[in-house]
Amino acid sequence: MTAMDAVRKKAQELANAILESQEYKRFVAAKAEVESHHAALVMLRDFQDRQLELHKQQMEGKPVTEEQTEELRKLYEIISVNPYI
């Protein structure tokens, strides 16, 4: 067995352990729950898109304004009260 084969074997073992973990199973169930509620999914995607935009802006060296930060905070407050997110 080559070193690369050993690495692949360990990677497969790790993948299997993750798939069998309770944490992953809870994540999959929660994801399915969110996806079954279209409005919740749209809200979550909107928040994630906005969060990513601001992160990219920061990475490009552009300052994030107070208004942008406040908008993201308000979106977070909205999604945080949604029981399906």
C-alpha positions as CSV (number, residue, x, y, z in Angstrom):
1,M,0.0,0.0,0.0
2,T,1.4,3.3,-1.0
3,A,1.4,6.4,1.2
4,M,-1.3,7.9,-1.1
5,D,-3.4,4.8,-0.7
6,A,-3.1,5.1,3.1
7,V,-4.2,8.7,2.9
8,R,-7.2,7.9,0.8
9,K,-8.2,5.1,3.2
10,K,-8.0,7.4,6.2
11,A,-10.0,10.1,4.3
12,Q,-12.7,7.5,3.5
13,E,-12.7,6.4,7.2
14,L,-13.1,10.1,8.2
15,A,-15.9,10.6,5.7
16,N,-17.7,7.5,6.9
17,A,-17.3,8.6,10.6
18,I,-18.8,12.0,9.7
19,L,-21.7,10.5,7.9
20,E,-22.5,8.2,10.8
21,S,-22.2,11.0,13.5
22,Q,-25.2,12.3,15.3
23,E,-24.1,15.9,14.6
24,Y,-24.2,15.3,10.8
25,K,-27.5,13.5,11.0
26,R,-29.0,16.4,13.0
27,F,-27.6,18.8,10.4
28,V,-29.1,16.9,7.5
29,A,-32.5,16.8,9.3
30,A,-32.4,20.5,10.1
31,K,-31.4,21.3,6.5
32,A,-34.3,19.2,5.2
33,E,-36.7,21.0,7.5
34,V,-35.5,24.4,6.3
35,E,-35.7,23.4,2.7
36,S,-39.3,22.1,3.2
37,H,-40.3,25.7,4.1
38,H,-39.7,27.8,1.0
39,A,-40.1,31.2,2.7
40,A,-37.5,30.2,5.4
41,L,-35.1,29.0,2.7
42,V,-35.4,32.3,0.8
43,M,-34.8,34.3,4.0
44,L,-31.8,32.2,4.9
45,R,-30.3,32.5,1.4
46,D,-30.9,36.2,1.4
47,F,-29.1,36.6,4.7
48,Q,-26.2,34.4,3.5
49,D,-25.9,36.3,0.2
50,R,-25.8,39.6,2.0
51,Q,-23.3,38.3,4.5
52,L,-21.1,37.1,1.7
53,E,-21.3,40.4,-0.2
54,L,-20.1,42.3,2.9
55,H,-17.3,39.8,3.5
56,K,-16.1,40.2,-0.1
57,Q,-16.3,43.9,0.3
58,Q,-14.1,43.7,3.3
59,M,-11.6,41.4,1.6
60,E,-11.3,43.9,-1.3
61,G,-10.3,46.5,1.3
62,K,-13.5,48.5,1.0
63,P,-15.0,49.7,4.3
64,V,-18.4,48.3,5.4
65,T,-20.7,51.1,6.2
66,E,-22.8,51.4,9.4
67,E,-25.9,51.2,7.3
68,Q,-24.7,47.9,5.7
69,T,-23.9,46.5,9.2
70,E,-27.3,47.5,10.5
71,E,-29.1,46.0,7.5
72,L,-27.3,42.7,8.1
73,R,-28.1,42.8,11.8
74,K,-31.8,43.4,11.1
75,L,-31.8,40.5,8.6
76,Y,-30.2,38.3,11.3
77,E,-32.9,39.3,13.8
78,I,-35.6,38.4,11.4
79,I,-34.2,35.0,10.6
80,S,-33.3,34.2,14.2
81,V,-37.0,34.2,15.2
82,N,-38.0,31.9,12.4
83,P,-38.5,28.5,13.9
84,Y,-37.6,26.8,10.6
85,I,-34.1,28.3,10.4
